[in-house]
Amino acid sequence: MILKQLFAALVLMAGAAGQQTEPRFSLPADCTLGDTCFIQQYPDNDPGPAAQDYMCSGLSYDGHQGTDFGLPSLAAMHAGVTVIAPAGGTVLRVRDDVPDQMYSKETSAELAGRDCGNGVVIDHSHGWETQLCHMRQGSLTVRAGDIVERGAPLGLIGLSGRTQFPHVHISVRKDGKTVDPFRPGGGCGSAGDDTLWADPPAYQPGGLLSAGLSTAVPTYDAVKAGSAAIEHLRPDAPALVGWGYGFGAQSADVMRLTITGPDSRILHQSDNTFDRAQAQFYRAAGRKARGPEWTSGIYTVRVDLMRSGAIVATITDKIVSQ
């Protein structure tokens, strides 16, 4: 009897130890998912030249080894969003000297071997480690050898390395091999029961980062910078243009843009169908003034991203004409 109890206790201890060797990760950024940050790319689960995320959809690209938590604009990046430790561990390596700039053919040579940009590698013991990339130059607050707890600040989200939008990329590895934290067993179809997330993020198959109203079609650079939207509509403005900026569009998706004026009158509505998948996209449409002045009141733009007739994401913005 005593031997049976001892054996059972050893089994329980072994099981507990096995559970302890597999960490559970929190989100790597101090932001609100779906509001102030968005998962714009997932790990690639396709072993061939194609790409698919853990839900068998296309929110990834060939060979992508991590999850990208992106910001809606450069303005949000400059305001400062903290990168935090996804779990406790020991800092193995850091880099903090790569400039923040959009990746291009011109910068590819200087980034050779430094695609991650500024970042941190954390050892979580038992062969588990995470790597966090694309942090802001000069923002890192840890050094190699530091012991960090879950949620400890590491630095700020930036635009360093091989990237064209501000985000923090997190890769999870076990014994040097990349693991998808959403589906550690590999393949696709749904989130695995063995997810490595402490609080698994809801899957978002595409989304809208921002929307706004302007008096002319804004440049894509202004939209990405977060400086395209106007705050007030001048009564003598020549036009009113609505725009939307998003990610993860698939072929045949539709972006519907609707502008309404005072008394909820629809001033313009248009559908734009995507002829191919796009990692990020921007569309704008509107109408010219049809009188000497715009009517005083509230003007609203609503942008819907639709897939197979269903709304995937919606975003609105409004301004006032006085």
Buried (B, 14 or more C-beta within 10 A) or exposed (E): EEEEEEEEEEEEEEEEEEEEEBBBBBBBBBBEBEEBBBBBBBBBBBEEEEBBBBBEBBBBBEEBBBBBBBBBBBBBBBEEBBBBBBBBBBBBEBBBEBBBBBBEEEEEEEBEEBBBBBBBBBBBEBEBBBBBBBBBBEBBBBEEEBEBEBBBBBBBBBBBBBBEBBBBBBBBBBEEEBBBBBBBEEBBEEBBEEBBBEEEBEBBBBBBBBBBBBBBEBEBEBBBBBBBBBEEBEBEBEEBBBBBBBBBBBEEBBBBBBBBBBEEEEBBEBEBEBEEBBBBBBBBBBEEBEEEEBEEEBBBBBBBBBBEEEEBBBBBBEBEBE
